[in-house]
Amino acid sequence: MLKNPKKAKFSIGEVVKHRLFDFRGVIYDVDFEFNNSEEWYQSIPKDVRPRKDQPFYHLLAENEEITYEAYVSEQNLLLDDRKEPISHPLIKEIFNGQNQDGLYLKSSN
């Protein structure tokens, strides 16, 4: 019997923010379940460590000081309703700009 396919709440190109920490970013890839090292996972403090059995998102992330790449569980993301663009330097390598709803459009190379 086939399992139900896992579904992601968020899509590539959506701008999201972290539920606990002060950063936001645009999603450029999705893992339907945890796909990072055990060392990385164990480095997260136990009281905020997410479950592994959920989608994890790769983000081009930014806060007030820096831009970076983040790997974040679905339970820790919210849609970001600010209409401000993300200023990450890799945006133009992965996306072709935004549509009228603020969704980033992935390059088709």
C-alpha positions as a printed NumPy array, in Angstrom:
array([[  0.   ,   0.   ,   0.   ],
       [  1.301,   3.456,  -0.916],
       [  1.902,   6.014,   1.799],
       [  0.289,   9.404,   1.415],
       [  2.813,  11.692,  -0.253],
       [  4.143,  14.317,   2.117],
       [  3.039,  17.85 ,   1.448],
       [  4.922,  21.031,   2.163],
       [  3.031,  23.989,   3.603],
       [  5.313,  26.514,   1.867],
       [  6.531,  26.721,  -1.735],
       [  9.766,  27.604,  -3.481],
       [  9.845,  31.374,  -3.984],
       [  7.763,  32.256,  -0.919],
       [  9.122,  34.756,   1.595],
       [  8.967,  33.421,   5.154],
       [ 10.14 ,  34.438,   8.609],
       [ 11.331,  32.364,  11.55 ],
       [  8.809,  31.873,  14.33 ],
       [ 11.387,  32.235,  17.136],
       [ 14.39 ,  34.077,  15.717],
       [ 14.606,  37.432,  13.974],
       [ 15.311,  36.536,  10.362],
       [ 13.45 ,  36.136,   7.101],
       [ 14.235,  34.597,   3.751],
       [ 13.067,  33.182,   0.464],
       [ 12.67 ,  29.414,   0.038],
       [ 14.841,  27.949,  -2.719],
       [ 14.514,  24.223,  -1.979],
       [ 12.461,  21.806,   0.153],
       [ 13.326,  18.478,   1.819],
       [ 10.13 ,  16.597,   2.679],
       [ 11.826,  15.287,   5.8  ],
       [ 15.042,  16.114,   7.649],
       [ 18.094,  15.713,   5.4  ],
       [ 21.044,  17.243,   7.228],
       [ 23.757,  15.863,   9.5  ],
       [ 23.07 ,  14.43 ,  12.938],
       [ 25.774,  16.765,  14.251],
       [ 23.836,  19.782,  12.908],
       [ 20.604,  18.45 ,  14.438],
       [ 22.174,  17.81 ,  17.857],
       [ 23.646,  21.337,  17.876],
       [ 20.111,  22.758,  18.188],
       [ 19.187,  23.303,  21.857],
       [ 16.908,  20.466,  22.983],
       [ 14.082,  22.788,  24.087],
       [ 13.727,  24.226,  20.544],
       [ 14.882,  21.196,  18.488],
       [ 12.275,  20.437,  15.796],
       [ 10.893,  17.019,  14.855],
       [ 12.643,  15.343,  11.918],
       [  9.427,  14.012,  10.32 ],
       [  8.351,  17.26 ,   8.666],
       [  9.455,  19.346,   5.687],
       [ 12.655,  21.362,   6.068],
       [ 13.294,  24.414,   3.904],
       [ 16.477,  25.844,   2.423],
       [ 16.36 ,  29.646,   2.668],
       [ 18.341,  32.552,   1.347],
       [ 18.093,  34.284,   4.705],
       [ 18.82 ,  37.707,   6.136],
       [ 18.595,  39.645,   9.353],
       [ 19.543,  43.244,  10.143],
       [ 23.287,  42.485,   9.961],
       [ 24.003,  39.659,   7.519],
       [ 22.768,  37.394,   4.74 ],
       [ 23.287,  33.629,   4.901],
       [ 21.709,  30.291,   4.008],
       [ 19.428,  28.643,   6.58 ],
       [ 17.846,  25.205,   6.978],
       [ 14.561,  25.52 ,   8.872],
       [ 11.782,  23.136,   9.891],
       [  8.227,  23.813,   8.765],
       [  7.041,  24.202,  12.38 ],
       [  9.373,  27.193,  12.79 ],
       [  8.285,  29.167,   9.719],
       [  5.523,  31.704,   9.105],
       [  4.652,  33.565,   5.914],
       [  6.276,  36.997,   5.907],
       [  3.68 ,  39.578,   4.9  ],
       [  6.104,  42.495,   4.588],
       [  6.277,  43.453,   0.945],
       [ 10.011,  44.192,   1.147],
       [ 12.36 ,  42.291,  -1.185],
       [ 15.055,  39.972,   0.159],
       [ 18.521,  41.468,  -0.375],
       [ 20.53 ,  38.211,  -0.384],
       [ 23.343,  38.306,  -2.993],
       [ 22.347,  34.886,  -4.446],
       [ 18.755,  35.963,  -5.239],
       [ 19.596,  36.865,  -8.852],
       [ 21.415,  33.54 ,  -9.397],
       [ 18.377,  31.468,  -8.379],
       [ 15.376,  33.688,  -9.16 ],
       [ 14.235,  35.908, -12.061],
       [ 12.503,  38.524,  -9.898],
       [  9.103,  38.6  ,  -8.212],
       [  5.493,  38.495,  -9.353],
       [  2.839,  40.972,  -8.175],
       [  2.133,  38.834,  -5.075],
       [  5.775,  38.969,  -3.957],
       [  6.525,  35.336,  -4.924],
       [ 10.045,  34.904,  -6.293],
       [ 10.115,  33.207,  -9.703],
       [ 12.754,  30.492, -10.103],
       [ 15.122,  30.69 , -13.068],
       [ 14.568,  27.837, -15.521],
       [ 18.196,  27.182, -16.488]])
